[in-house]
Amino acid sequence: MIKNNNNTNIQNRDLDVLWHPCTQMKDHETLPLVPIKRASGVYLEDFDGNKYIDAISSWWVNMFGHTNRYINDKIKEQLDTLEHVILAGFTHEQVVRLSERLVKLTPKNLDKCFYSDNGSSAVEVALKMSYHAHRNDGEKNRTIFVSLTNSYHGETIGALSVGDVELYKETYEPLLLETLQTPVPKDMSIQAAQEAAAAFEELCEQKGKQISAIIVEPLIQGAGYMHMYHGEFLVLLRDICNRYNIHLIADEVMVGFGRTGEMFGCEKAGISPDFLVLSKGLTGGYLPLSVVLTSNEIYAKFYCDYSEYKAFLHSHSYTGNALACAAANATLDIFENENIIEKNRELSQYMGEKLQKFLKLENVADIRQTGMVCALDLQGYAPEQRIGLEVYKYGLKNGVLLRPLGHVIYFMPPYIMTKDECDKMIDTAYEAIQSLL
C-alpha cells in the first residue's frame, strides 16, 4: 500500500489512542493500519485515494453497499423525527413496523421480538430466556446449554461459554459457564448430518432433563473457519429437541438475511427454531441492532401478575433504537422491492463457477460454498507462518480487502457486487495464493 502524510497522520494518531479488536497491536509496528476516508458501493477509499473492494462486507454486516442512498435517506428522515426513546413503557412506529415485518418474514411460530444491541447480547438474551422459560415451568434443573464443536457465538461471557474456540476457552475458562459440546457434522454430506444428530441424541439420553437449549449456527459456522454442513442436521435436531423438551436456538447473526441463498438459514432446512437470533445484516451494516424472535408459547410463560416474579429480566439502554430500526426497515424495503434473493442466487452461482479454478493450486485443500459464502482451505503451512496474513497484505496491495480466518480464505461480499468486481475479488485472491507457491 502506497502511503503519504494523509494516511500516515491518521495512522499515528490512531495508535496513540486506540486499541483495536481481534488484533495484536504490536503487529502494527510493521503492518500499517488502513485509514478509510469514505466508502461507496463495494469500495472503501483511504485518505490517499486508494480503493479496496470490501470482500468481507466489513465483518459480514454490509449487504447493499456502503453509503447506500436509500438507507441513508431513511436514516436522515428519521433523524429529524425521533432519534431514540426508552422502550420500557414507551414505543415508536419504527420498532413496531420492524417487528411486524420480522414476524411475517421469519419461519412460522416466531411471534414476538425482543431487541438488544449486537449479536453477542442477543445470544445472551436467548440463553437467559430459554433457562427462564423452563424455570417458569417449574424445571429449575435445566441449567445446561449445548453447542456444537468448532462453534462461535460471540465474546460476552455467556456467548463465549457456548462457543468452542480453544483460545477463548483456555484464556477465560475460570469465568465461563459450564456447557457441553456435541459434534458438528464433519462435512456437507447427509451421512455426516445423521452421525452428528445421533451423537446429540445420545447426549440427550444421558442429560436431556438437565439441558435447557442447544444453540447452533445454521449451515455455516462463521468464525469456525467457515465450516459448512447439510441442512438435514437441522431437521434431525428439531425432532430431537421436540422429543426431549429442549429449546433450539438458531444463531443467524451471520447467515441471516440472504447469505445462505434463502432469507434465513433455517428455511433451507424447512424448520423453525424456538429462538431466532439476528443482527449484523439486520440494519444493512449501518447501526448496531439485534433481535431475538420467539413464540407466543414461550412469551406466555412470562406473562403474569407482577407479584409472581416471572417477568423476563433483561434490558439495554438503546433497545429498539429508532435510527437503527429505520435502517432495518429500509433494508427490508430493499429486499422486498428488488428481488434480492433471486439476484443473490445468480451471483452465488457465478462465484461458485469462479471458485473452481482454485482446485488447480496444490496449496489449496478444499473449496466449499453455501449461497453467498465461499471458502477454501490452504494446506502445507504451519500456523506460525501466518499464511493468511500474507494473503491479506497481497489483497490490500492490489485493491481488495480479504481477511482470512487462519488458513481459510473466504468471500462474503455485499449483494450489490457486479460480476466484474467479483472477478477482481476472486482473481486477486487466486494470485495471492499462487504467489505463495
C-alpha positions in Angstrom: 0.0 0.0 0.0 1.4 3.4 -1.0 1.4 5.9 1.8 1.8 9.6 2.1 1.3 12.0 5.0 -2.5 11.8 4.8 -2.7 8.1 5.7 0.4 8.3 8.0 -1.1 11.2 10.0 -4.3 9.2 10.8 -2.3 6.0 11.5 -0.1 7.7 14.0 -3.0 9.5 15.8 -4.9 6.2 15.9 -2.0 4.2 17.5 -1.7 6.9 20.2 -5.3 6.3 21.5 -7.0 3.2 20.1 -7.0 -0.5 21.0 -8.4 -2.5 18.1 -10.5 -5.7 18.3 -9.1 -9.1 17.4 -5.7 -7.5 16.9 -2.2 -8.0 18.4 -1.4 -4.3 18.4 2.3 -5.0 18.2 1.7 -6.1 14.6 1.1 -2.5 13.6 4.7 -1.7 14.2 5.2 -3.2 10.8 1.7 -3.7 9.3 0.2 -0.3 8.7 -3.4 0.4 9.6 -5.7 1.3 6.7 -7.5 4.6 7.4 -10.7 4.9 5.5 -11.9 8.3 4.5 -15.1 7.4 2.6 -16.9 4.4 1.1 -19.4 3.8 -1.7 -20.9 0.6 -3.0 -18.4 -2.2 -2.6 -15.4 0.1 -2.3 -13.6 1.6 0.6 -11.3 4.5 0.0 -8.4 5.6 2.1 -7.0 9.2 2.6 -4.6 8.8 -0.3 -7.3 7.8 -2.7 -6.5 4.1 -2.8 -9.6 1.9 -3.2 -10.3 -1.5 -1.8 -13.1 -4.0 -2.7 -14.8 -4.9 0.6 -14.8 -8.7 0.0 -15.9 -9.4 3.6 -18.8 -6.9 3.9 -16.9 -5.2 6.8 -17.2 -8.2 9.1 -20.2 -9.6 7.4 -22.6 -6.7 8.1 -22.8 -4.7 4.8 -25.4 -6.0 2.4 -26.4 -3.3 -0.1 -23.1 -1.3 -0.3 -21.6 1.5 1.7 -23.4 4.8 1.8 -26.5 3.3 0.2 -28.6 6.2 -0.9 -32.0 4.7 0.1 -30.9 3.7 3.6 -29.1 7.0 4.0 -32.3 8.9 3.2 -34.4 6.8 5.5 -32.0 7.4 8.4 -31.9 11.1 7.7 -35.6 11.3 7.6 -35.9 9.5 11.0 -33.2 11.7 12.5 -35.5 14.8 12.2 -38.4 12.9 13.8 -37.1 10.8 16.7 -33.6 9.6 17.4 -34.3 7.4 20.5 -36.7 6.8 23.3 -36.8 4.3 26.2 -38.5 1.1 25.1 -39.8 0.3 28.6 -43.3 1.7 28.8 -42.9 3.5 25.5 -42.8 2.5 21.9 -42.5 4.1 18.4 -43.5 3.5 14.8 -40.2 2.2 13.5 -39.8 -0.6 16.1 -43.5 -1.7 15.8 -43.3 -1.8 12.0 -40.0 -3.6 12.0 -41.3 -6.2 14.4 -44.5 -6.8 12.4 -42.4 -7.4 9.3 -39.9 -9.7 11.0 -42.7 -11.8 12.4 -44.2 -12.2 8.9 -40.8 -12.8 7.3 -39.3 -15.4 9.6 -40.2 -19.1 9.9 -43.6 -20.0 11.5 -44.3 -19.6 15.2 -41.9 -16.8 15.8 -44.4 -14.3 17.1 -42.6 -11.9 19.4 -39.5 -9.7 19.1 -37.0 -8.8 21.9 -34.4 -6.3 20.9 -30.8 -5.8 22.0 -27.7 -4.1 20.6 -25.5 -6.7 19.0 -25.1 -10.4 18.2 -23.4 -11.4 21.4 -26.0 -9.6 23.5 -28.8 -11.3 21.6 -27.3 -14.7 22.2 -27.2 -13.8 25.9 -30.9 -12.9 25.7 -31.8 -16.2 24.1 -29.8 -18.3 26.7 -31.4 -16.4 29.6 -34.9 -16.6 28.0 -34.6 -20.3 27.5 -33.5 -21.1 31.0 -36.1 -18.7 32.5 -38.9 -20.2 30.4 -38.1 -23.7 31.8 -37.8 -22.2 35.3 -41.2 -20.7 35.0 -42.5 -24.2 34.1 -41.0 -25.5 37.3 -38.0 -27.1 35.7 -35.2 -25.3 37.6 -32.7 -28.0 37.0 -32.4 -27.3 33.2 -29.1 -25.4 33.6 -27.1 -26.9 30.8 -26.6 -25.4 27.4 -25.2 -27.4 24.5 -23.4 -26.1 21.4 -21.5 -27.6 18.5 -17.8 -28.3 18.4 -16.0 -25.6 16.5 -18.7 -23.1 17.2 -18.6 -19.4 17.9 -21.5 -17.3 19.2 -19.9 -14.0 20.4 -17.5 -12.7 23.0 -19.5 -11.7 26.1 -19.2 -14.2 28.9 -22.4 -16.2 28.2 -21.8 -16.2 24.5 -18.2 -17.3 24.9 -19.4 -20.1 27.2 -21.4 -21.7 24.5 -18.6 -21.3 21.9 -15.9 -23.8 21.2 -12.9 -21.6 20.2 -9.9 -23.1 22.0 -8.1 -19.8 22.5 -11.0 -18.2 24.2 -11.8 -21.2 26.3 -8.3 -21.5 27.5 -7.9 -17.8 28.3 -11.2 -17.2 30.0 -12.2 -20.7 31.3 -12.4 -19.7 35.0 -15.1 -17.1 34.1 -17.2 -19.2 31.8 -20.4 -21.1 32.4 -20.1 -24.9 32.2 -21.5 -26.0 28.9 -21.4 -29.2 26.8 -20.4 -29.6 23.1 -21.8 -32.1 20.7 -20.1 -32.9 17.4 -20.8 -30.7 14.4 -21.3 -32.6 11.2 -17.8 -33.3 9.8 -18.7 -32.2 6.2 -21.6 -31.3 4.0 -22.9 -34.9 3.5 -26.2 -36.3 4.7 -24.3 -39.1 6.4 -22.3 -36.7 8.4 -25.5 -34.9 9.4 -27.1 -38.2 10.6 -24.0 -39.1 12.6 -23.8 -35.8 14.4 -27.6 -35.9 15.2 -27.1 -39.4 16.6 -24.4 -38.1 18.9 -26.6 -35.3 20.1 -29.4 -37.8 20.8 -27.1 -40.0 22.8 -26.2 -36.9 24.9 -29.9 -36.2 25.4 -30.5 -39.7 26.6 -27.9 -39.1 29.3 -28.6 -35.5 30.3 -31.8 -34.5 28.5 -33.7 -33.4 31.6 -30.9 -31.0 32.5 -30.4 -29.4 29.1 -32.2 -26.1 28.6 -31.2 -25.5 24.9 -28.9 -26.3 22.1 -27.5 -23.3 20.1 -26.3 -23.7 16.5 -25.3 -21.6 13.6 -27.5 -23.0 10.8 -25.5 -24.4 7.8 -22.3 -22.3 8.3 -20.0 -21.9 11.3 -18.7 -18.4 10.5 -15.8 -17.8 12.8 -15.3 -21.5 13.0 -13.4 -21.3 9.7 -16.5 -21.2 7.6 -17.2 -24.9 8.3 -20.4 -25.9 6.4 -22.8 -28.8 6.9 -26.0 -30.2 5.4 -29.5 -28.9 6.3 -30.6 -32.5 7.3 -28.8 -32.0 10.6 -31.2 -29.2 11.5 -34.2 -31.3 10.6 -33.0 -34.1 12.8 -32.0 -31.6 15.6 -35.5 -30.1 15.6 -37.1 -33.6 16.0 -34.7 -34.5 18.9 -35.4 -31.2 20.7 -39.1 -31.7 20.4 -38.9 -35.1 22.0 -36.7 -34.1 24.9 -38.4 -30.6 25.5 -35.1 -28.9 24.7 -35.1 -25.4 23.1 -33.4 -25.0 19.7 -31.7 -21.6 19.4 -30.7 -20.7 15.8 -27.9 -18.1 15.8 -28.4 -16.5 12.4 -26.3 -13.4 13.3 -24.1 -14.2 10.3 -26.2 -16.3 8.0 -29.5 -14.5 8.3 -30.8 -12.1 5.6 -29.9 -14.0 2.5 -26.4 -15.2 3.0 -27.3 -18.9 2.5 -29.4 -18.5 -0.6 -32.7 -18.2 1.4 -33.7 -15.3 3.6 -32.8 -17.4 6.7 -30.7 -20.5 7.0 -33.4 -22.4 8.8 -35.6 -22.0 5.7 -33.2 -24.2 3.7 -34.0 -27.0 6.1 -37.7 -26.2 6.5 -37.5 -25.9 10.3 -38.5 -23.3 12.8 -36.4 -22.8 16.0 -37.7 -21.8 19.4 -35.4 -18.7 19.3 -34.1 -17.0 16.2 -31.1 -14.6 16.8 -30.5 -11.9 14.3 -28.1 -9.0 14.0 -25.3 -7.9 11.5 -27.2 -7.5 8.2 -30.4 -6.5 10.1 -29.6 -2.8 9.5 -27.8 -3.3 6.3 -24.5 -2.8 8.1 -25.3 0.7 9.3 -26.1 0.7 13.0 -25.9 -1.7 16.0 -29.2 -3.6 16.5 -30.1 -7.2 17.2 -33.3 -9.1 17.9 -34.4 -12.5 19.3 -37.7 -13.8 17.9 -39.6 -16.4 19.8 -43.0 -18.0 20.0 -46.2 -16.9 21.7 -45.9 -20.1 23.8 -42.6 -19.0 25.2 -43.9 -15.5 25.7 -46.9 -16.8 27.7 -44.6 -18.4 30.2 -43.5 -14.9 31.4 -47.0 -13.3 31.2 -48.3 -12.9 34.8 -49.3 -10.6 37.6 -46.3 -8.6 38.9 -46.4 -10.5 42.3 -45.4 -13.8 40.6 -42.0 -12.5 39.6 -42.0 -14.4 36.2 -41.1 -11.4 34.1 -38.0 -11.6 31.9 -35.1 -9.7 33.4 -33.0 -8.2 30.7 -32.6 -4.7 29.3 -30.3 -2.4 27.2 -30.4 1.4 27.2 -30.5 1.5 23.4 -33.0 -1.3 22.9 -35.1 -0.7 19.8 -33.2 2.5 18.9 -35.3 4.4 16.4 -32.5 5.2 14.0 -31.3 1.6 13.9 -34.9 0.4 13.3 -35.2 2.9 10.5 -32.1 1.5 8.9 -33.5 -2.0 9.4 -36.9 -1.1 7.8 -35.0 0.4 4.9 -33.0 -2.8 4.5 -36.2 -4.9 4.4 -37.6 -2.4 1.8 -34.7 -3.2 -0.5 -35.3 -7.0 0.0 -39.0 -6.6 -0.8 -38.6 -4.2 -3.8 -35.5 -5.5 -5.6 -35.9 -9.3 -5.7 -32.6 -9.7 -3.8 -32.7 -13.4 -3.0 -33.1 -14.3 -6.7 -30.3 -11.9 -7.6 -28.1 -13.5 -4.9 -28.6 -16.9 -6.3 -27.4 -15.7 -9.7 -24.3 -14.1 -8.3 -23.6 -17.0 -6.0 -23.7 -19.4 -8.9 -21.2 -17.1 -10.7 -18.9 -17.0 -7.6 -19.1 -20.8 -7.4 -18.0 -21.2 -11.0 -15.1 -18.8 -10.5 -14.1 -20.7 -7.3 -13.4 -24.0 -9.3 -10.0 -22.7 -10.6 -8.6 -22.8 -7.0 -8.6 -26.6 -7.2 -5.7 -26.2 -9.7 -3.4 -24.9 -6.9 -1.5 -27.5 -5.0 -1.6 -25.4 -1.8 -5.5 -25.4 -1.8 -7.0 -28.4 0.0 -10.7 -27.8 -0.3 -13.4 -25.4 -1.6 -16.9 -25.1 -0.4 -19.9 -22.8 -0.8 -23.3 -22.1 0.7 -25.2 -19.3 -1.0 -23.3 -16.1 -0.9 -20.5 -17.5 1.3 -17.5 -19.2 -0.4 -14.4 -20.6 1.4 -11.3 -22.6 0.7 -8.6 -24.1 2.9 -4.8 -23.6 2.4 -2.6 -26.6 3.1 1.1 -27.2 3.7 1.7 -24.3 6.1 2.4 -24.2 9.8 0.3 -21.9 12.0 3.3 -19.8 12.9 3.8 -18.9 9.3 0.6 -16.8 9.4 0.0 -17.5 5.8 -3.4 -15.8 5.9 -1.7 -12.6 6.8 0.3 -12.8 3.6 -2.9 -13.2 1.6 -4.4 -10.2 3.4 -1.3 -8.0 2.6 -1.3 -9.1 -1.0 -5.0 -8.2 -1.3 -4.5 -4.7 0.1 -1.7 -4.0 -2.3 -4.0 -5.0 -5.1 -7.2 -3.2 -4.0 -9.1 -6.0 -2.2 -9.9 -6.4 1.5 -9.6 -10.1 2.3 -9.4 -11.0 6.0 -8.6 -14.8 6.2 -9.5 -16.9 9.2 -6.2 -18.5 9.8 -5.6 -20.9 6.9 -9.1 -20.3 5.5 -9.7 -17.7 2.7 -13.3 -16.7 2.3 -15.5 -14.4 0.3 -18.7 -12.8 1.7 -19.2 -9.6 -0.4 -22.1 -7.1 -0.4 -25.0 -8.3 -2.5 -24.6 -5.4 -5.0 -21.3 -6.7 -6.3 -21.1 -6.8 -10.1 -19.5 -9.7 -12.0 -16.5 -7.5 -12.9 -16.0 -6.7 -9.2 -16.4 -10.4 -8.4 -13.7 -11.2 -11.0 -11.4 -8.7 -9.4 -12.0 -10.1 -5.9 -11.5 -13.8 -6.8 -8.7 -13.2 -9.2 -6.8 -11.2 -6.6 -7.2 -14.0 -4.0 -6.1 -16.6 -6.6 -3.0 -14.6 -7.5 -2.2 -14.1 -3.8 -2.4 -17.9 -3.1 -0.5 -18.7 -6.3 2.3 -16.3 -5.2 2.8 -18.4 -2.1 3.9 -21.5 -4.1 
